[in-house]
Amino acid sequence: MASATGVPEHVHGGRGTSEEEPLLGLRGDASQKEGTPLYLNLWLGTAPIAQAGIWILAAIVWGAILSHKLIFFSAHPLLNSAGLLLATQAALILQPTHTPSQKRAGTLAHATLHLIALLSLISGLIVIELNKAGPGHEHFASPHAILGLLFYILIVLQALVGFTQYFTPGLYGGVDKAKRVYKWHRAAGYVISTLGLATVCAASWTTYSLGVAHLQHWAVVLASVLVVVGLVPRVRLSKFGLRG
């Protein structure tokens, strides 16, 4: 449908924006422009805030671990923080897409980044499980461990649902039925991302952190908040069926 100026309502000023507005900000603040490279989505709108948060968070973890003698356990926080960083990139690159071609390219990049992130996270899980295999190691004895287990379970389920609904929609009874799952997949993604950040925050209160790594609680929490602040304003309510 065209406006009074003859320009389609979903395009404004040639910016290639869609009628789907982000949760906060002006129309187009978080929409990929036509003809622009996909990777620019990583810095569109409020993305720099999320980027600052996740890179600072990764730097805090890596700096704390690498400043001490590396042991087998060291791979656990290194791999998990890397996985969370990649998962954040996966969300950022897909959020601004709105045309069919953009959505397909964004989904493929999203899936690829999440696959690498998932492999990193699962490797981190294997490391901690092997580390706790010996005598004298308690399982799920801290909030960090409990949150971590829940995070691992949910992100694996999230990956399975995301992959099957897009690449094998027949499992859901067809493309149309699979698309009905999309909004729940998106909503779950934000919840799981927040859970992952909470797990890292809880890690700063573990025995290892308090006695060896010395992760600064305030710095970890602040970096995590920045990630959320950068991600949430780019959420499109229309994708959840709340506004068209």
C-alpha positions in Angstrom: 0.0 0.0 0.0 1.4 3.4 -0.9 1.3 6.6 1.1 0.1 10.0 -0.1 3.5 10.6 -1.5 3.3 7.4 -3.6 6.0 5.7 -1.6 5.1 2.3 -0.2 4.4 2.5 3.6 7.0 -0.1 4.3 9.7 2.1 2.8 10.6 5.5 4.1 13.1 7.9 2.5 14.7 5.0 0.6 16.1 3.6 3.7 14.7 0.1 3.1 13.0 0.0 6.4 9.9 -2.0 7.2 6.6 -1.3 8.8 7.7 -3.5 11.7 9.1 -1.0 14.2 11.6 -2.0 16.9 10.4 -2.0 20.5 12.1 1.4 21.1 13.3 4.1 18.8 12.1 5.3 15.4 11.0 3.3 12.5 14.1 1.9 10.7 16.4 2.3 13.6 16.8 -1.5 13.7 16.0 -2.4 10.1 18.5 -3.5 7.5 18.7 -1.2 4.5 18.2 -2.7 1.1 21.5 -3.5 -0.6 23.6 -3.3 2.6 25.9 -6.2 3.7 24.4 -8.5 6.3 27.3 -8.0 8.7 26.4 -4.4 9.2 23.4 -5.7 11.2 25.9 -6.4 14.0 26.2 -2.6 14.6 22.8 -1.3 13.6 20.7 0.7 16.1 21.5 -0.2 19.7 23.7 -3.1 18.7 26.9 -1.3 19.7 25.7 -1.3 23.3 25.2 -5.1 23.2 28.5 -5.5 21.4 30.3 -3.5 24.1 28.7 -5.6 26.8 29.4 -9.0 25.4 33.0 -8.2 24.4 33.7 -6.7 27.8 32.2 -9.7 29.4 34.3 -12.1 27.3 37.4 -10.0 28.0 36.8 -10.1 31.7 36.5 -13.9 31.7 39.4 -14.5 29.4 41.6 -12.0 31.1 40.9 -13.5 34.5 41.6 -17.0 33.3 44.6 -16.3 31.2 46.2 -14.3 33.9 46.6 -17.5 35.9 48.3 -20.8 35.2 46.1 -22.7 32.8 44.6 -26.0 34.0 42.2 -28.5 32.5 39.2 -26.6 34.0 40.4 -23.3 32.4 38.8 -24.5 29.1 35.3 -24.4 30.7 34.9 -20.6 31.2 36.9 -19.9 28.0 34.7 -22.0 25.8 31.4 -21.0 27.5 32.2 -17.2 27.2 33.2 -17.7 23.6 29.9 -19.6 22.9 27.8 -16.9 24.6 29.6 -14.2 22.5 28.9 -16.1 19.3 25.2 -16.6 20.3 24.9 -12.9 20.8 26.2 -12.2 17.3 23.7 -14.7 16.0 20.9 -12.7 17.5 22.2 -9.4 16.4 22.7 -10.3 12.8 19.2 -11.7 12.4 17.1 -9.0 14.3 17.1 -6.3 11.6 16.2 -8.4 8.6 12.7 -7.9 7.2 12.5 -8.7 3.5 12.4 -12.4 2.4 15.9 -12.4 0.9 17.3 -10.6 4.0 15.5 -13.1 6.3 16.9 -16.1 4.5 20.5 -14.8 4.5 20.1 -13.7 8.1 18.7 -17.1 9.1 21.6 -19.0 7.5 24.1 -16.7 9.2 22.1 -17.0 12.5 22.1 -20.8 12.2 25.8 -21.0 11.4 26.9 -18.8 14.3 24.6 -20.7 16.6 26.0 -24.0 15.5 29.6 -22.9 16.3 28.4 -21.3 19.6 26.6 -24.6 20.5 29.7 -26.7 19.8 31.7 -24.3 22.0 29.2 -24.5 24.8 28.9 -28.3 24.6 32.7 -28.5 24.7 32.6 -26.4 27.9 30.0 -28.7 29.4 32.2 -31.8 28.6 35.2 -30.1 30.2 33.3 -29.4 33.5 31.8 -32.9 33.6 35.2 -34.5 33.1 36.6 -32.2 35.7 34.0 -33.2 38.2 34.3 -36.9 37.4 36.8 -37.5 40.2 36.0 -38.1 43.9 35.2 -35.1 46.1 33.5 -33.0 43.5 29.9 -32.1 44.1 27.5 -31.7 41.2 25.0 -28.8 41.0 26.1 -27.5 44.4 26.0 -23.8 43.5 23.5 -21.4 41.8 26.0 -21.2 38.9 25.9 -24.9 38.3 22.1 -25.1 38.5 21.6 -22.1 36.2 24.3 -23.6 33.9 22.5 -27.0 33.6 19.2 -25.3 32.8 21.0 -23.1 30.2 22.6 -26.1 28.5 19.3 -28.0 28.3 17.3 -25.0 27.0 19.9 -23.9 24.4 20.1 -27.4 22.9 16.3 -27.7 22.7 16.2 -24.2 21.2 18.8 -25.2 18.6 16.8 -28.3 17.7 13.5 -26.4 17.3 15.1 -23.6 15.4 16.8 -26.0 12.9 13.8 -28.2 12.4 11.2 -25.5 12.0 13.2 -23.8 9.3 15.0 -26.6 7.5 12.5 -29.5 8.0 9.1 -27.8 8.4 7.4 -31.1 7.4 8.0 -32.3 11.0 5.5 -29.6 12.1 2.9 -30.4 9.4 4.2 -27.9 6.8 5.7 -24.5 6.4 2.7 -22.6 7.6 2.4 -24.6 10.8 6.2 -24.4 11.4 6.0 -20.6 11.1 3.6 -20.5 14.0 6.5 -21.7 16.2 8.7 -18.8 15.1 7.5 -16.3 17.6 7.9 -18.8 20.5 11.4 -19.6 19.2 12.3 -15.9 19.2 10.8 -15.3 22.7 12.6 -18.3 24.1 15.9 -17.0 22.6 15.8 -13.8 24.6 14.9 -15.7 27.8 17.8 -18.2 27.2 20.2 -15.4 26.4 19.3 -13.7 29.7 19.7 -17.0 31.5 23.2 -17.4 29.9 24.2 -14.0 31.2 22.8 -14.8 34.6 24.9 -17.9 34.7 28.1 -16.0 34.0 27.1 -13.5 36.7 26.6 -16.4 39.1 30.1 -17.7 38.2 31.6 -14.6 39.8 30.5 -15.9 43.1 31.8 -19.5 42.7 34.6 -20.8 44.9 37.0 -20.8 41.8 36.2 -17.2 41.1 36.5 -16.0 44.7 39.7 -17.9 45.4 41.5 -17.9 42.0 40.0 -16.0 39.1 38.7 -13.0 41.1 36.0 -12.0 38.6 34.7 -8.6 39.7 31.0 -9.0 40.4 30.0 -5.5 39.5 31.9 -5.6 36.2 30.3 -8.9 35.1 26.8 -7.7 36.0 27.3 -4.4 34.3 28.5 -6.0 31.1 25.6 -8.4 31.1 23.1 -5.5 31.6 24.7 -3.8 28.6 24.0 -6.8 26.4 20.3 -6.8 27.4 20.0 -3.1 26.9 21.5 -3.4 23.4 19.4 -6.4 22.4 15.9 -5.5 23.7 15.3 -2.2 21.9 15.7 -4.0 18.6 12.9 -6.5 19.4 10.0 -6.2 16.9 6.7 -6.6 18.6 5.1 -7.5 15.3 7.2 -10.7 15.1 5.5 -11.8 18.3 2.0 -11.1 16.8 1.6 -8.2 19.2 1.5 -5.4 16.6 1.3 -5.3 12.9 
